[in-house]
Amino acid sequence: MFSKDQILQDIISIRSKFGFPKIIPEIRETVYSEKKDTLYIIAEDRADKSNMIGSSRIMGELRRKINIGYITVISYPDLLKKREILKK
């Protein structure tokens, strides 16, 4: 429903709109939960996660633009760590 390429283009556009430096964060994957009305954006690493979130204005604007309830950004290493903890 929400392709990672489209989300990335939206993030780049929003960063530009608010005057953030032109940085292209890497998105590993996007997953949308219709049940929770939540878009999960999996960033390649923590730096990419930070660049996507900005001052939270970026995700707030993205949420309004694509008209969904929530957006959660998590870095891939953090996701792996959570999965490992859940296995125990």
Residue pairs with C-beta under 8 A, 6 or more apart in sequence:
1 32
1 34
2 30
2 32
2 39
2 66
3 30
4 27
4 28
4 29
4 30
4 41
7 27
7 30
7 39
7 41
7 62
7 66
8 24
8 25
8 27
10 62
10 65
10 66
11 25
11 52
11 58
11 62
12 22
12 24
14 57
14 58
14 61
14 62
14 65
15 21
15 22
15 23
15 51
15 54
15 58
16 22
17 61
18 54
18 57
18 58
18 61
20 54
20 58
23 51
25 43
25 44
25 47
25 48
25 49
25 51
25 52
26 43
26 44
26 45
26 48
27 41
27 42
27 43
27 44
27 48
27 52
28 42
28 43
28 44
28 76
29 42
30 39
30 40
30 41
30 42
31 39
31 40
31 42
32 38
32 39
32 40
32 68
33 39
33 40
36 69
36 70
37 68
37 69
37 70
38 68
38 69
38 70
38 71
38 72
39 66
39 68
39 70
39 71
39 72
40 71
40 72
40 73
40 74
41 52
41 71
41 72
41 73
41 74
42 74
42 75
42 76
42 79
43 49
43 52
43 73
43 74
43 75
43 76
44 75
44 76
45 75
45 76
45 77
46 75
46 77
46 78
48 75
49 73
49 74
49 75
49 78
52 58
52 59
52 73
53 59
53 73
59 71
59 73
62 71
63 69
63 70
63 71
